[in-house]
């Protein structure tokens, strides 16, 4: 029982430390503007080929 709580508190402490570092990193990043978002190329969307699939529809 004691070893369970020891491991639990170590994991909770590590989680708290990681969360603090994570939240500090978020506040230091500069926000993206609409100009920055527009410069990136749109992602390519591929159509699904359901006709040649070897699986059948469930419904």
N, C-alpha and C positions, 0 to 999 in steps of 0.2 A: 504494500500500500504506500509506503514511504517512497519507494523508487518510482511509483507511478506519478505521485505528486511532484517529485523532483524533476522528472522528464517533462511533465506538463508545464511547470513554471519556467523551465528553460526554453521550451518552445514558445510559450506566451511572451517571454521577454525578448526573444529573437524576433518575433512577429512585431512587437512594439517598436523595436529599433529599426526594422526594415520599413515600417509604416512612417516613422518620423523622417527617415532619409527620403522616402518616396514623396511625401508631402512637401518637403523643402525643395525638392527638384522641380515640382510642378509650379511653385510660385516664382521661380527664377526664370522660367522660359518666357520669351516674348510672345504675345498673342499673334496669331496669323491674321493678316488683313485680307480683304476681298481681292486685293491686287495679287497677293501671293498665291491664293487659291486658284485664280484664273489662269496663272501661268502654267500650272501643271497640266499634262495631257490627260484626257479622260481615259478611263480604263476600257479595255476592249471586252465586249460581251459576246460569248460564243453561244449559238443556238443549241438546245438540247436535242439529241438525236434519239428519240424514244422508239422509233420504228425498228431499229436494228438491235435493240436491247434484248438480251437473252432472258430478262426478268419480265414477268407479266404484272399487270396492274392488279392491286389487291381488291379494288372496288370496281 
